[in-house]
Amino acid sequence: MHQHAPTKRVCHVCDGFAAAVITTGARHRDGTRATLRVTCPACKGTGHTAPATAPALHRVGR
Ligand SMILES: [Zn+2]
């Protein structure tokens, strides 16, 4: 009877690092750095996979 939080699975695509902020090196006109926020397409930036039924996953890349 080992049930270890079955609803919380770490996304195997991004390993839990669902969102990354990338510095482009460019700057906005107000002086702040321009950054890109990239989220994992598989888990939508949550870091966890949805349990089982996720047909949308197969549509990535057509
Ligand atoms: Zn992910």
N, CA, C, O and the ligand as a Tripos MOL2 file, in Angstrom:
@<TRIPOS>MOLECULE
protein
  249   247    63     0     0
PROTEIN
NO_CHARGES

@<TRIPOS>ATOM
      1 N           0.8270   -1.2150    0.0000 N.3       1 MET1
      2 CA          0.0000    0.0000    0.0000 C.3       1 MET1
      3 C           0.8580    1.2610    0.0000 C.2       1 MET1
      4 O           0.7090    2.1340    0.8550 O.2       1 MET1
      5 N           1.7210    1.3340   -0.9370 N.am      2 HIS2
      6 CA          2.5570    2.5260   -0.9840 C.3       2 HIS2
      7 C           1.9780    3.5200   -1.9860 C.2       2 HIS2
      8 O           2.0940    3.3450   -3.1990 O.2       2 HIS2
      9 N           1.3730    4.5300   -1.4680 N.am      3 GLN3
     10 CA          0.8030    5.5500   -2.3520 C.3       3 GLN3
     11 C           1.5090    6.8670   -2.1150 C.2       3 GLN3
     12 O           1.2360    7.5840   -1.1520 O.2       3 GLN3
     13 N           2.4180    7.1620   -3.0160 N.am      4 HIS4
     14 CA          3.2020    8.3850   -2.8440 C.3       4 HIS4
     15 C           2.6800    9.4880   -3.7430 C.2       4 HIS4
     16 O           3.1130    9.6230   -4.8870 O.2       4 HIS4
     17 N           1.7770   10.2540   -3.2420 N.am      5 ALA5
     18 CA          1.2240   11.4050   -3.9650 C.3       5 ALA5
     19 C           1.1100   11.1500   -5.4610 C.2       5 ALA5
     20 O           1.8640   11.7340   -6.2400 O.2       5 ALA5
     21 N           0.1960   10.3050   -5.8740 N.am      6 PRO6
     22 CA          0.0790    9.9150   -7.2830 C.3       6 PRO6
     23 C          -0.3390   11.0480   -8.1920 C.2       6 PRO6
     24 O          -0.1650   10.9570   -9.4070 O.2       6 PRO6
     25 N          -0.8820   12.1040   -7.6390 N.am      7 THR7
     26 CA         -1.3510   13.2040   -8.4840 C.3       7 THR7
     27 C          -0.2330   14.1740   -8.8450 C.2       7 THR7
     28 O          -0.3770   15.0050   -9.7410 O.2       7 THR7
     29 N           0.8850   14.0530   -8.1300 N.am      8 LYS8
     30 CA          1.9720   14.9940   -8.4210 C.3       8 LYS8
     31 C           3.1210   14.2820   -9.1150 C.2       8 LYS8
     32 O           4.0210   13.7460   -8.4700 O.2       8 LYS8
     33 N           3.0750   14.2860  -10.4210 N.am      9 ARG9
     34 CA          4.1640   13.6970  -11.1830 C.3       9 ARG9
     35 C           4.9860   14.8030  -11.8190 C.2       9 ARG9
     36 O           4.4520   15.7240  -12.4370 O.2       9 ARG9
     37 N           6.2530   14.6950  -11.6600 N.am     10 VAL10
     38 CA          7.1200   15.6780  -12.2870 C.3      10 VAL10
     39 C           7.1480   15.4370  -13.7860 C.2      10 VAL10
     40 O           7.3220   14.3120  -14.2530 O.2      10 VAL10
     41 N           6.9760   16.4950  -14.5090 N.am     11 CYS11
     42 CA          6.9650   16.4040  -15.9670 C.3      11 CYS11
     43 C           8.2800   15.8170  -16.4670 C.2      11 CYS11
     44 O           9.3540   16.3120  -16.1250 O.2      11 CYS11
     45 N           8.1980   14.7800  -17.2610 N.am     12 HIS12
     46 CA          9.4180   14.1230  -17.7250 C.3      12 HIS12
     47 C          10.0560   14.8630  -18.8900 C.2      12 HIS12
     48 O          11.1880   14.5730  -19.2750 O.2      12 HIS12
     49 N           9.3360   15.8050  -19.4390 N.am     13 VAL13
     50 CA          9.8820   16.5660  -20.5560 C.3      13 VAL13
     51 C          10.8620   17.6370  -20.0690 C.2      13 VAL13
     52 O          11.9340   17.8400  -20.6390 O.2      13 VAL13
     53 N          10.4540   18.3070  -19.0000 N.am     14 CYS14
     54 CA         11.2880   19.4100  -18.5230 C.3      14 CYS14
     55 C          11.8720   19.1070  -17.1510 C.2      14 CYS14
     56 O          12.6160   19.9150  -16.5960 O.2      14 CYS14
     57 N          11.5370   17.9460  -16.6070 N.am     15 ASP15
     58 CA         12.0940   17.5380  -15.3180 C.3      15 ASP15
     59 C          11.6980   18.4820  -14.1910 C.2      15 ASP15
     60 O          12.4100   18.6000  -13.1930 O.2      15 ASP15
     61 N          10.5890   19.1370  -14.3480 N.am     16 GLY16
     62 CA         10.1230   20.0250  -13.2860 C.3      16 GLY16
     63 C          10.5190   21.4720  -13.5070 C.2      16 GLY16
     64 O           9.9720   22.3750  -12.8740 O.2      16 GLY16
     65 N          11.4670   21.6930  -14.4000 N.am     17 PHE17
     66 CA         11.8650   23.0680  -14.7000 C.3      17 PHE17
     67 C          11.0400   23.5610  -15.8790 C.2      17 PHE17
     68 O          11.5150   23.6300  -17.0130 O.2      17 PHE17
     69 N           9.8200   23.8930  -15.5860 N.am     18 ALA18
     70 CA          8.8610   24.1610  -16.6450 C.3      18 ALA18
     71 C           9.0240   25.5430  -17.2510 C.2      18 ALA18
     72 O           8.6810   25.7670  -18.4120 O.2      18 ALA18
     73 N           9.5400   26.4510  -16.4710 N.am     19 ALA19
     74 CA          9.6550   27.8080  -16.9810 C.3      19 ALA19
     75 C          11.0930   28.2960  -16.8570 C.2      19 ALA19
     76 O          11.7380   28.1410  -15.8200 O.2      19 ALA19
     77 N          11.5640   28.8760  -17.9220 N.am     20 ALA20
     78 CA         12.9160   29.4060  -17.9000 C.3      20 ALA20
     79 C          12.9160   30.8260  -18.4400 C.2      20 ALA20
     80 O          12.2600   31.1300  -19.4360 O.2      20 ALA20
     81 N          13.6500   31.6740  -17.7780 N.am     21 VAL21
     82 CA         13.7540   33.0500  -18.2430 C.3      21 VAL21
     83 C          15.1020   33.2410  -18.9220 C.2      21 VAL21
     84 O          16.1560   33.0400  -18.3180 O.2      21 VAL21
     85 N          15.0480   33.6200  -20.1450 N.am     22 ILE22
     86 CA         16.2710   33.7820  -20.9180 C.3      22 ILE22
     87 C          16.5550   35.2600  -21.1510 C.2      22 ILE22
     88 O          15.6970   36.0180  -21.6040 O.2      22 ILE22
     89 N          17.7650   35.6390  -20.8310 N.am     23 THR23
     90 CA         18.1660   37.0200  -21.0890 C.3      23 THR23
     91 C          18.6730   37.1370  -22.5160 C.2      23 THR23
     92 O          19.5750   36.4070  -22.9250 O.2      23 THR23
     93 N          18.1000   38.0410  -23.2560 N.am     24 THR24
     94 CA         18.4590   38.1600  -24.6610 C.3      24 THR24
     95 C          19.6930   39.0310  -24.8490 C.2      24 THR24
     96 O          20.3480   38.9730  -25.8890 O.2      24 THR24
     97 N          20.0020   39.8240  -23.8580 N.am     25 GLY25
     98 CA         21.1490   40.7140  -23.9780 C.3      25 GLY25
     99 C          20.7340   42.0880  -24.4800 C.2      25 GLY25
    100 O          21.4890   43.0560  -24.3840 O.2      25 GLY25
    101 N          19.5460   42.1550  -25.0070 N.am     26 ALA26
    102 CA         19.0310   43.4330  -25.4830 C.3      26 ALA26
    103 C          18.3680   44.1830  -24.3320 C.2      26 ALA26
    104 O          18.0820   43.6080  -23.2820 O.2      26 ALA26
    105 N          18.1380   45.4300  -24.5370 N.am     27 ARG27
    106 CA         17.4830   46.2200  -23.5030 C.3      27 ARG27
    107 C          16.3160   46.9970  -24.0850 C.2      27 ARG27
    108 O          16.3240   47.4230  -25.2400 O.2      27 ARG27
    109 N          15.3280   47.1590  -23.2450 N.am     28 HIS28
    110 CA         14.2110   47.9880  -23.6740 C.3      28 HIS28
    111 C          14.6180   49.4580  -23.6100 C.2      28 HIS28
    112 O          15.6700   49.8080  -23.0760 O.2      28 HIS28
    113 N          13.7760   50.2890  -24.1580 N.am     29 ARG29
    114 CA         14.1120   51.7110  -24.1860 C.3      29 ARG29
    115 C          14.1810   52.3140  -22.7900 C.2      29 ARG29
    116 O          14.8420   53.3310  -22.5800 O.2      29 ARG29
    117 N          13.4930   51.6840  -21.8300 N.am     30 ASP30
    118 CA         13.5160   52.2220  -20.4690 C.3      30 ASP30
    119 C          14.6910   51.6710  -19.6630 C.2      30 ASP30
    120 O          14.8350   51.9800  -18.4800 O.2      30 ASP30
    121 N          15.5130   50.8720  -20.2920 N.am     31 GLY31
    122 CA         16.7230   50.4190  -19.6250 C.3      31 GLY31
    123 C          16.6290   49.0320  -19.0210 C.2      31 GLY31
    124 O          17.6410   48.4600  -18.6150 O.2      31 GLY31
    125 N          15.4300   48.4900  -18.9570 N.am     32 THR32
    126 CA         15.2950   47.1480  -18.4000 C.3      32 THR32
    127 C          15.7250   46.1070  -19.4200 C.2      32 THR32
    128 O          15.6400   46.3150  -20.6300 O.2      32 THR32
    129 N          16.1760   45.0130  -18.9090 N.am     33 ARG33
    130 CA         16.6370   43.9660  -19.8090 C.3      33 ARG33
    131 C          15.4740   43.2430  -20.4660 C.2      33 ARG33
    132 O          14.4540   42.9790  -19.8290 O.2      33 ARG33
    133 N          15.6300   42.9320  -21.7140 N.am     34 ALA34
    134 CA         14.5970   42.1890  -22.4240 C.3      34 ALA34
    135 C          14.7910   40.7060  -22.1620 C.2      34 ALA34
    136 O          15.8580   40.1530  -22.4330 O.2      34 ALA34
    137 N          13.7740   40.0750  -21.6420 N.am     35 THR35
    138 CA         13.8750   38.6520  -21.3450 C.3      35 THR35
    139 C          12.7880   37.8680  -22.0490 C.2      35 THR35
    140 O          11.7150   38.3860  -22.3560 O.2      35 THR35
    141 N          13.0890   36.6250  -22.2930 N.am     36 LEU36
    142 CA         12.1020   35.7420  -22.8820 C.3      36 LEU36
    143 C          11.7030   34.7040  -21.8500 C.2      36 LEU36
    144 O          12.5600   34.0970  -21.2070 O.2      36 LEU36
    145 N          10.4350   34.5030  -21.6950 N.am     37 ARG37
    146 CA          9.9790   33.4840  -20.7590 C.3      37 ARG37
    147 C           9.4900   32.2810  -21.5360 C.2      37 ARG37
    148 O           8.5160   32.3510  -22.2850 O.2      37 ARG37
    149 N          10.1730   31.2020  -21.3460 N.am     38 VAL38
    150 CA          9.8280   29.9870  -22.0900 C.3      38 VAL38
    151 C           9.2260   28.9630  -21.1410 C.2      38 VAL38
    152 O           9.8210   28.6100  -20.1230 O.2      38 VAL38
    153 N           8.0540   28.5010  -21.4850 N.am     39 THR39
    154 CA          7.4190   27.4770  -20.6610 C.3      39 THR39
    155 C           7.3590   26.1560  -21.4160 C.2      39 THR39
    156 O           7.2590   26.1190  -22.6420 O.2      39 THR39
    157 N           7.4220   25.0960  -20.6600 N.am     40 CYS40
    158 CA          7.3840   23.7660  -21.2460 C.3      40 CYS40
    159 C           6.0290   23.5340  -21.9240 C.2      40 CYS40
    160 O           4.9860   23.7120  -21.2950 O.2      40 CYS40
    161 N           6.0370   23.1430  -23.1890 N.am     41 PRO41
    162 CA          4.7950   22.9280  -23.9280 C.3      41 PRO41
    163 C           4.0220   21.7120  -23.4450 C.2      41 PRO41
    164 O           2.8130   21.6180  -23.6520 O.2      41 PRO41
    165 N           4.7060   20.7970  -22.8140 N.am     42 ALA42
    166 CA          4.0530   19.5630  -22.3990 C.3      42 ALA42
    167 C           3.2060   19.7710  -21.1580 C.2      42 ALA42
    168 O           2.1030   19.2340  -21.0560 O.2      42 ALA42
    169 N           3.7170   20.5500  -20.2140 N.am     43 CYS43
    170 CA          2.9890   20.7130  -18.9520 C.3      43 CYS43
    171 C           2.4840   22.1400  -18.7930 C.2      43 CYS43
    172 O           1.9210   22.4970  -17.7590 O.2      43 CYS43
    173 N           2.6870   22.9410  -19.8110 N.am     44 LYS44
    174 CA          2.2000   24.3180  -19.8040 C.3      44 LYS44
    175 C           2.8010   25.1420  -18.6740 C.2      44 LYS44
    176 O           2.1790   26.0740  -18.1630 O.2      44 LYS44
    177 N           4.0020   24.7870  -18.3010 N.am     45 GLY45
    178 CA          4.6790   25.5940  -17.2960 C.3      45 GLY45
    179 C           4.3610   25.2240  -15.8610 C.2      45 GLY45
    180 O           4.7540   25.9280  -14.9300 O.2      45 GLY45
    181 N           3.6560   24.1290  -15.6820 N.am     46 THR46
    182 CA          3.3150   23.7380  -14.3190 C.3      46 THR46
    183 C           4.4070   22.8760  -13.6970 C.2      46 THR46
    184 O           4.5720   22.8610  -12.4780 O.2      46 THR46
    185 N           5.1440   22.1670  -14.5260 N.am     47 GLY47
    186 CA          6.2010   21.3060  -14.0150 C.3      47 GLY47
    187 C           5.7030   19.9220  -13.6690 C.2      47 GLY47
    188 O           6.4740   19.0430  -13.2840 O.2      47 GLY47
    189 N           4.4060   19.7410  -13.8120 N.am     48 HIS48
    190 CA          3.8280   18.4350  -13.4990 C.3      48 HIS48
    191 C           2.9580   17.9740  -14.6560 C.2      48 HIS48
    192 O           2.2670   18.7700  -15.2910 O.2      48 HIS48
    193 N           3.0050   16.7120  -14.9090 N.am     49 THR49
    194 CA          2.1730   16.1820  -15.9740 C.3      49 THR49
    195 C           0.7660   15.9350  -15.4670 C.2      49 THR49
    196 O           0.5490   15.5990  -14.3020 O.2      49 THR49
    197 N          -0.1610   16.1050  -16.3510 N.am     50 ALA50
    198 CA         -1.5400   15.8010  -15.9920 C.3      50 ALA50
    199 C          -1.7080   14.2860  -15.9630 C.2      50 ALA50
    200 O          -1.1110   13.5820  -16.7780 O.2      50 ALA50
    201 N          -2.5020   13.7870  -15.0470 N.am     51 PRO51
    202 CA         -2.6980   12.3430  -14.9450 C.3      51 PRO51
    203 C          -3.3330   11.7480  -16.1910 C.2      51 PRO51
    204 O          -4.4610   12.0810  -16.5520 O.2      51 PRO51
    205 N          -2.5930   10.8650  -16.8370 N.am     52 ALA52
    206 CA         -3.0640   10.0520  -17.9470 C.3      52 ALA52
    207 C          -3.6200   10.8350  -19.1320 C.2      52 ALA52
    208 O          -2.8510   11.2490  -20.0000 O.2      52 ALA52
    209 N          -4.8950   11.0430  -19.1930 N.am     53 THR53
    210 CA         -5.5560   11.5200  -20.3970 C.3      53 THR53
    211 C          -5.0890   12.9010  -20.8430 C.2      53 THR53
    212 O          -5.5410   13.9200  -20.3220 O.2      53 THR53
    213 N          -4.1950   12.9180  -21.7950 N.am     54 ALA54
    214 CA         -3.7440   14.1910  -22.3680 C.3      54 ALA54
    215 C          -3.5260   14.0180  -23.8560 C.2      54 ALA54
    216 O          -2.3830   13.9660  -24.3110 O.2      54 ALA54
    217 N          -4.5910   13.9290  -24.6150 N.am     55 PRO55
    218 CA         -4.5090   13.7040  -26.0580 C.3      55 PRO55
    219 C          -3.8590   14.8760  -26.7750 C.2      55 PRO55
    220 O          -3.3590   14.7240  -27.8900 O.2      55 PRO55
    221 N          -3.8620   16.0390  -26.1470 N.am     56 ALA56
    222 CA         -3.2890   17.2200  -26.7760 C.3      56 ALA56
    223 C          -1.7970   17.0690  -26.9610 C.2      56 ALA56
    224 O          -1.2040   17.7140  -27.8250 O.2      56 ALA56
    225 N          -1.1840   16.2130  -26.1480 N.am     57 LEU57
    226 CA          0.2580   16.0050  -26.2350 C.3      57 LEU57
    227 C           0.6690   15.4910  -27.6000 C.2      57 LEU57
    228 O           1.7440   15.8220  -28.0990 O.2      57 LEU57
    229 N          -0.1890   14.6820  -28.2010 N.am     58 HIS58
    230 CA          0.1640   14.0600  -29.4630 C.3      58 HIS58
    231 C           0.0000   15.0200  -30.6410 C.2      58 HIS58
    232 O           0.3540   14.7010  -31.7760 O.2      58 HIS58
    233 N          -0.5390   16.1900  -30.3470 N.am     59 ARG59
    234 CA         -0.7630   17.1240  -31.4350 C.3      59 ARG59
    235 C           0.3930   18.0910  -31.5920 C.2      59 ARG59
    236 O           0.4340   18.8790  -32.5370 O.2      59 ARG59
    237 N           1.3240   18.0270  -30.6690 N.am     60 VAL60
    238 CA          2.4880   18.8940  -30.7620 C.3      60 VAL60
    239 C           3.3180   18.4970  -31.9860 C.2      60 VAL60
    240 O           3.7030   17.3380  -32.1380 O.2      60 VAL60
    241 N           3.5760   19.4330  -32.8190 N.am     61 GLY61
    242 CA          4.3300   19.1400  -34.0450 C.3      61 GLY61
    243 C           3.4510   18.4420  -35.0660 C.2      61 GLY61
    244 O           3.9490   17.7310  -35.9380 O.2      61 GLY61
    245 N           2.1700   18.6390  -34.9630 N.am     62 ARG62
    246 CA          1.1840   18.0960  -35.8690 C.3      62 ARG62
    247 C           0.9070   16.6240  -35.6510 C.2      62 ARG62
    248 O           0.0870   16.0390  -36.3570 O.2      62 ARG62
    249 ZN          7.1850   20.1270  -18.5810 Zn       63 ZN63
@<TRIPOS>BOND
     1     1     2 1
     2     2     3 1
     3     3     4 2
     4     3     5 am
     5     5     6 1
     6     6     7 1
     7     7     8 2
     8     7     9 am
     9     9    10 1
    10    10    11 1
    11    11    12 2
    12    11    13 am
    13    13    14 1
    14    14    15 1
    15    15    16 2
    16    15    17 am
    17    17    18 1
    18    18    19 1
    19    19    20 2
    20    19    21 am
    21    21    22 1
    22    22    23 1
    23    23    24 2
    24    23    25 am
    25    25    26 1
    26    26    27 1
    27    27    28 2
    28    27    29 am
    29    29    30 1
    30    30    31 1
    31    31    32 2
    32    31    33 am
    33    33    34 1
    34    34    35 1
    35    35    36 2
    36    35    37 am
    37    37    38 1
    38    38    39 1
    39    39    40 2
    40    39    41 am
    41    41    42 1
    42    42    43 1
    43    43    44 2
    44    43    45 am
    45    45    46 1
    46    46    47 1
    47    47    48 2
    48    47    49 am
    49    49    50 1
    50    50    51 1
    51    51    52 2
    52    51    53 am
    53    53    54 1
    54    54    55 1
    55    55    56 2
    56    55    57 am
    57    57    58 1
    58    58    59 1
    59    59    60 2
    60    59    61 am
    61    61    62 1
    62    62    63 1
    63    63    64 2
    64    63    65 am
    65    65    66 1
    66    66    67 1
    67    67    68 2
    68    67    69 am
    69    69    70 1
    70    70    71 1
    71    71    72 2
    72    71    73 am
    73    73    74 1
    74    74    75 1
    75    75    76 2
    76    75    77 am
    77    77    78 1
    78    78    79 1
    79    79    80 2
    80    79    81 am
    81    81    82 1
    82    82    83 1
    83    83    84 2
    84    83    85 am
    85    85    86 1
    86    86    87 1
    87    87    88 2
    88    87    89 am
    89    89    90 1
    90    90    91 1
    91    91    92 2
    92    91    93 am
    93    93    94 1
    94    94    95 1
    95    95    96 2
    96    95    97 am
    97    97    98 1
    98    98    99 1
    99    99   100 2
   100    99   101 am
   101   101   102 1
   102   102   103 1
   103   103   104 2
   104   103   105 am
   105   105   106 1
   106   106   107 1
   107   107   108 2
   108   107   109 am
   109   109   110 1
   110   110   111 1
   111   111   112 2
   112   111   113 am
   113   113   114 1
   114   114   115 1
   115   115   116 2
   116   115   117 am
   117   117   118 1
   118   118   119 1
   119   119   120 2
   120   119   121 am
   121   121   122 1
   122   122   123 1
   123   123   124 2
   124   123   125 am
   125   125   126 1
   126   126   127 1
   127   127   128 2
   128   127   129 am
   129   129   130 1
   130   130   131 1
   131   131   132 2
   132   131   133 am
   133   133   134 1
   134   134   135 1
   135   135   136 2
   136   135   137 am
   137   137   138 1
   138   138   139 1
   139   139   140 2
   140   139   141 am
   141   141   142 1
   142   142   143 1
   143   143   144 2
   144   143   145 am
   145   145   146 1
   146   146   147 1
   147   147   148 2
   148   147   149 am
   149   149   150 1
   150   150   151 1
   151   151   152 2
   152   151   153 am
   153   153   154 1
   154   154   155 1
   155   155   156 2
   156   155   157 am
   157   157   158 1
   158   158   159 1
   159   159   160 2
   160   159   161 am
   161   161   162 1
   162   162   163 1
   163   163   164 2
   164   163   165 am
   165   165   166 1
   166   166   167 1
   167   167   168 2
   168   167   169 am
   169   169   170 1
   170   170   171 1
   171   171   172 2
   172   171   173 am
   173   173   174 1
   174   174   175 1
   175   175   176 2
   176   175   177 am
   177   177   178 1
   178   178   179 1
   179   179   180 2
   180   179   181 am
   181   181   182 1
   182   182   183 1
   183   183   184 2
   184   183   185 am
   185   185   186 1
   186   186   187 1
   187   187   188 2
   188   187   189 am
   189   189   190 1
   190   190   191 1
   191   191   192 2
   192   191   193 am
   193   193   194 1
   194   194   195 1
   195   195   196 2
   196   195   197 am
   197   197   198 1
   198   198   199 1
   199   199   200 2
   200   199   201 am
   201   201   202 1
   202   202   203 1
   203   203   204 2
   204   203   205 am
   205   205   206 1
   206   206   207 1
   207   207   208 2
   208   207   209 am
   209   209   210 1
   210   210   211 1
   211   211   212 2
   212   211   213 am
   213   213   214 1
   214   214   215 1
   215   215   216 2
   216   215   217 am
   217   217   218 1
   218   218   219 1
   219   219   220 2
   220   219   221 am
   221   221   222 1
   222   222   223 1
   223   223   224 2
   224   223   225 am
   225   225   226 1
   226   226   227 1
   227   227   228 2
   228   227   229 am
   229   229   230 1
   230   230   231 1
   231   231   232 2
   232   231   233 am
   233   233   234 1
   234   234   235 1
   235   235   236 2
   236   235   237 am
   237   237   238 1
   238   238   239 1
   239   239   240 2
   240   239   241 am
   241   241   242 1
   242   242   243 1
   243   243   244 2
   244   243   245 am
   245   245   246 1
   246   246   247 1
   247   247   248 2
@<TRIPOS>SUBSTRUCTURE
     1 MET1         2 RESIDUE 1 A MET
     2 HIS2         6 RESIDUE 1 A HIS
     3 GLN3        10 RESIDUE 1 A GLN
     4 HIS4        14 RESIDUE 1 A HIS
     5 ALA5        18 RESIDUE 1 A ALA
     6 PRO6        22 RESIDUE 1 A PRO
     7 THR7        26 RESIDUE 1 A THR
     8 LYS8        30 RESIDUE 1 A LYS
     9 ARG9        34 RESIDUE 1 A ARG
    10 VAL10       38 RESIDUE 1 A VAL
    11 CYS11       42 RESIDUE 1 A CYS
    12 HIS12       46 RESIDUE 1 A HIS
    13 VAL13       50 RESIDUE 1 A VAL
    14 CYS14       54 RESIDUE 1 A CYS
    15 ASP15       58 RESIDUE 1 A ASP
    16 GLY16       62 RESIDUE 1 A GLY
    17 PHE17       66 RESIDUE 1 A PHE
    18 ALA18       70 RESIDUE 1 A ALA
    19 ALA19       74 RESIDUE 1 A ALA
    20 ALA20       78 RESIDUE 1 A ALA
    21 VAL21       82 RESIDUE 1 A VAL
    22 ILE22       86 RESIDUE 1 A ILE
    23 THR23       90 RESIDUE 1 A THR
    24 THR24       94 RESIDUE 1 A THR
    25 GLY25       98 RESIDUE 1 A GLY
    26 ALA26      102 RESIDUE 1 A ALA
    27 ARG27      106 RESIDUE 1 A ARG
    28 HIS28      110 RESIDUE 1 A HIS
    29 ARG29      114 RESIDUE 1 A ARG
    30 ASP30      118 RESIDUE 1 A ASP
    31 GLY31      122 RESIDUE 1 A GLY
    32 THR32      126 RESIDUE 1 A THR
    33 ARG33      130 RESIDUE 1 A ARG
    34 ALA34      134 RESIDUE 1 A ALA
    35 THR35      138 RESIDUE 1 A THR
    36 LEU36      142 RESIDUE 1 A LEU
    37 ARG37      146 RESIDUE 1 A ARG
    38 VAL38      150 RESIDUE 1 A VAL
    39 THR39      154 RESIDUE 1 A THR
    40 CYS40      158 RESIDUE 1 A CYS
    41 PRO41      162 RESIDUE 1 A PRO
    42 ALA42      166 RESIDUE 1 A ALA
    43 CYS43      170 RESIDUE 1 A CYS
    44 LYS44      174 RESIDUE 1 A LYS
    45 GLY45      178 RESIDUE 1 A GLY
    46 THR46      182 RESIDUE 1 A THR
    47 GLY47      186 RESIDUE 1 A GLY
    48 HIS48      190 RESIDUE 1 A HIS
    49 THR49      194 RESIDUE 1 A THR
    50 ALA50      198 RESIDUE 1 A ALA
    51 PRO51      202 RESIDUE 1 A PRO
    52 ALA52      206 RESIDUE 1 A ALA
    53 THR53      210 RESIDUE 1 A THR
    54 ALA54      214 RESIDUE 1 A ALA
    55 PRO55      218 RESIDUE 1 A PRO
    56 ALA56      222 RESIDUE 1 A ALA
    57 LEU57      226 RESIDUE 1 A LEU
    58 HIS58      230 RESIDUE 1 A HIS
    59 ARG59      234 RESIDUE 1 A ARG
    60 VAL60      238 RESIDUE 1 A VAL
    61 GLY61      242 RESIDUE 1 A GLY
    62 ARG62      246 RESIDUE 1 A ARG
    63 ZN63       249 GROUP 0 **** ****
